[in-house]
């Protein structure tokens, strides 16, 4: 019987001693992107995550809260599952090491290893780090402290069971040699060989007697099975290994295609876990990918430093796709990265709002304007720029697939954004607004519109592993339903989008943000401070004209013509207007700039009614930095003359086209 085309991916099982933060989300979102990608490619995927719930640290934490260890972990796990749901993690299973399906099999594994003399009883004396649940030799300590977390260690002497690790050292090195991709990145493998194996692999203490919270050693109940024997087994117990008659998933999916782990636990997954499997005569996982840490400017996240980033706060304020994009785009997977509020906001503004969102808005607006909202049919290569756009689209698909196969998420998104940027440039090259003035060039204009829509279709499909909402919103605006035209394989044929498809204007995918304002909000949230949902307005050239006038100087400094040329003024038509809630002087305007639709908030509500504004042609400053006023984003400023308590808009004749430059 031929085995199915399967893909098994796991995250580390998280230690539920406290609320999870953005660093944990980073690993799990990466695994989710990989699982989604493989499903899109037709694989039968099993994505596992879960919690490692035993150990001395849990026992102590529970005692501090006057709870049983089980009550303590139950409460934490509820929060973890809620976070995974919030992140829309598509895991197929969630394993808890306190579940019977796990504990029973761990007892069997320990008994088997004991029976075949891979485990023996002795006395252990060494250094133990409770937070990491790890033993260390004297030579492995750094300045007398834990080499992983830098915290104090305890000298422990107790009766213990030991695993004969040294018996498998040569076989493990041979596996490394025969499977050069087993440990990724490559630097992690060199670290394991030089720091742990070559100096001499010591036998591993695999039981404890100084606490009770764990799985008992069969036939010797005063011993608790060491947490790493317990925890590492989850990757096979979750599949049903050891359950006769109920192990089909194990037979279908093992060995794992990839274990995703943080670099601090790579030793356990690339030395202890493979040796355990060798002793059990089971296949080894194909790859262990040890990613870096998501750090802050002042190092690792911790409550004591006041630098913990709550992913729930970011999702609630900026949307899930913004967070998922940042996590997968900002840091090369495998390396350490640094989270800053400024970088987070700038990624949203530059990549998502300016590049992707603006491209979609402009395209839909032009198809609506020039072809009554209907996408023209594909006509091959008509303009001189069509071939290069099609070629890049084909290359991008190959690059994204190659990067994802290697879990290079930032590389995949960088390649995809080259296509987004190239498509934006294509608009400037073809100048649809110019083609629209000449009826003889209607064929070229139609080709441009199709190429824009088709490029967006391809981008939306390739975005699916990373973002969970935006692709479907893009399909909605492009007039597509999920099906053959949104399948991964459909990207391989440029021009698949059928002519006659009707587009639908929608709201912007990602509103532009005020960097200073939003960065301050995130920083305050990280430090545990509070901040109003409506931060104090900052001085900005785009502020509405409702502020109290200040005495103007007799004259202002002279500027050169080049200075004035930096201001971009364009004709815009008001297509809708409405008051801003709880702001008597502000009005929210939707402006048609010809190539896109834009929202501007202006202080004209005391001088004009919304009905008076609709249809007017105004002059808009279009290259101002966006600002949020009373909770509404303003993407520019309309010009008006004011004197005392009078205000009059600067307008242009109706025959002046939207988007025309004002000089």
Residue, then its C-alpha position, 0 to 999 in steps of 0.5 A: x500500500x502506497x503511503x499518502x503524500x503527508x507532511x507532519x510539523x510540530x511546534x515545541x510544547x509550551x511550558x504553561x508557567x505563565x501567560x504566553x507572549x509574542x515570542x511564542x506566537x512567532x514560533x506557532x505562526x511560522x508553523x501555521x504558515x508552513x502547514x497552510x502552504x503544504x495543504x495548498x500544495x495538496x499534502x495531507x498535513x498534521x500540525x501539532x502543538x501543545x503544552x509540557x505540563x509537568x515538573x518542579x517549576x509548575x509544582x512550585x508555581x501552583x503552591x504559590x497560588x494555593x492551587x493543585x498543579x493540575x488546576x494551575x496548568x488547566x487555567x493557563x492552557x485555557x489562555x493558550x488555546x484562546x491565543x491560538x484561536x485568536x491567531x487562527x492557528x490551524x493545528x490539527x491536534x493539541x497535546x497535553x502531557x497530563x492527558x492519559x493518552x500521553x502518560x500511559x505511553x510514556x510509562x511504556x517507553x520508560x519500561x521498555x528502555x529499562x528492560x533493555x538496559x538503556x536505563x539503569x539506576x544510580x546516584x546523581x550529583x550535578x547542577x540543576x536549573x529549575x526554570x529550564x528543567x535541565x541538568x548541567x555539568x560544572x564545565x557547561x555553566x557560564x559564570x556559575x549559572x545556567x548557560x541557557x537562561x543565565x539564572x542560578x542553578x542548584x547542586x542536586x544529589x539524589x538517587x536517579x535513573x540514567x539513560x546510557x547516552x554514550x552508547x549512541x554517540x557514534x551512531x548519532x554523529x553518523x546520522x548527522x553525517x548522512x543527513x546534512x539537513x537534519x539540523x537547521x540552521x547549520x550553525x546549530x549542528x556545529x554547536x551540538x557536536x563541539x559543545x556536547x558530543x565531542x567533549x564526551x556525551x554523559x549519561x543523562x539523569x532521567x528521573x527525580x525524587x525531590x518533587x511529585x508532579x510528573x509521571x511516575x516510574x513504573x514499579x518505583x513510584x518515588x521517582x518521577x520521570x525526567x521532564x525531557x523524556x516525558x515531554x519529547x515523547x509527545x511527538x509520537x504519543x499524540x499520533x497514537x504510538x503505543x496504542x495498539x489498534x489506534x496508531x494509524x496516524x502514527x503509521x501515516x505521519x511518522x517520522x516528522x518532516x520538521x520539528x520547530x524549536x527555539x534555539x534554547x532547546x535544540x540540544x534536547x531535540x537533536x541529541x536526546x530525542x534522536x538517541x531515545x528514538x534509536x533506542x526504541x528502534x524508531x525512525x528519526x525526524x527528518x529535520x529539526x529547525x531551531x529558530x532564533x529569539x524575538x528580542x527587545x532592544x534591551x534583550x529577552x522579554x520579561x515582566x521584570x523589564x516591562x518589555x513583554x509584547x502581548x499579541x492579543x493587544x496587537x491583534x485587537x488594535x491592528x488586525x491579525x494579518x498585520x501581526x502575522x505579516x510582521x512576524x513572518x516578514x521582519x525576521x529571517x527565520x533562524x536568526x534573532x530579531x528585534x521587535x520595536x513598535x516603530x518597525x511594527x507600525x512602519x511595516x503596516x504603513x509601507x508594505x501593507x497600506x502603501x504597497x498592497x492596499x494602495x495597489x488594490x484600491x487603485x486597480x478597483x477604482x480604475x476598472x470601475x471608472x474605465x470599464x464600468x467595474x468589469x475586468x476586460x478579457x486577457x489579450x496577451x501582451x499588448x503594451x511594451x510593459x506586459x511581458x516583463x510583468x508576466x515574467x516576474x509573476x512567473x519567477x515570483x511563484x518559483x521563488x516563493x515556493x523555493x523559500x517556503x520549502x526551506x522555511x525562509x518566510x521572510x525571503x518568500x514575502x520579500x519576493x512576493x513584495x517585489x511583484x507587488x512593487x513591480x505592479x505598482x510601477x506598471x501603473x506608472x509606466x502605462x499611465x492608464x489615465x492617459x490611455x483613457x483619453x484616446x479611444x484608439x488606445x482602448x485595447x491597451x487600457x483593457x490589457x493594463x486593467x487585466x494585467x493589474x487584476x491578474x497580478x493581484x489575483x496571483x498575489x492574493x493566492x500566494x499570500x494565503x500561507x501568511x495572511x488569513x483574512x486579506x486574500x479573501x477580501x482581495x477575492x471579494x473585491x476582484x469578484x472571485x469566489x474560492x475555487x479553481x481560480x484561487x487554487x495554488x496551481x492556477x497561479x502558474x497560468x497568467x491570464x486565467x482571470x476570466x473577462x467579464x468578472x465584476x469588481x466590487x469596491x471595498x474598504x481599504x485592506x490596511x488603513x495608514x497609521x500615525x507612526x509616532x502615535x501608534x508607537x507610543x501606544x504600543x510602548x505604553x501597553x508593553x510597560x503596563x501603562x494605559x493610554x486612551x483609545x483617542x490619543x492627544x492630537x499632535x501638531x501636523x500640517x494635515x490637521x483640520x481647520x477647526x483649531x483656534x487661529x493663531x496670530x500669523x507673523x507679518x511674513x514667512x521665510x522665503x522658499x525656493x521653487x524646489x521647496x514648493x514642488x515638494x507639495x503634491x496638489x491634485x484635483x479630487x472629487x467628493x463622493x461621500x461625506x458624513x460628520x465625525x461622531x463627537x466632533x462638531x467641527x469635523x467632517x469625513x470625506x471620501x475623495x476620488x483622485x482618479x487613480x485611487x479613493x482616499x479618506x480625508x478628515x477636514x474641519x469644515x462641518x460648521x461651514x458646509x453640510x455633507x449634502x453640499x460637499x458631495x460632487x464638489x471638486x476640491x484641491x487635495x494635498x496628497x503627500x502629507x503624512x497620514x494622521x488620526x483625528x478623533x479616531x478617523x484616519x485622514x490621508x491628506x488635507x483639502x485647501x480652504x481660505x479662512x478669515x475670522x469666522x469665515x471659511x471657503x473651500x478652494x475648488x476647480x471647475x467640473x471639467x478638470x479630471x480627478x487626479x489632475x496636478x495643481x501647479 
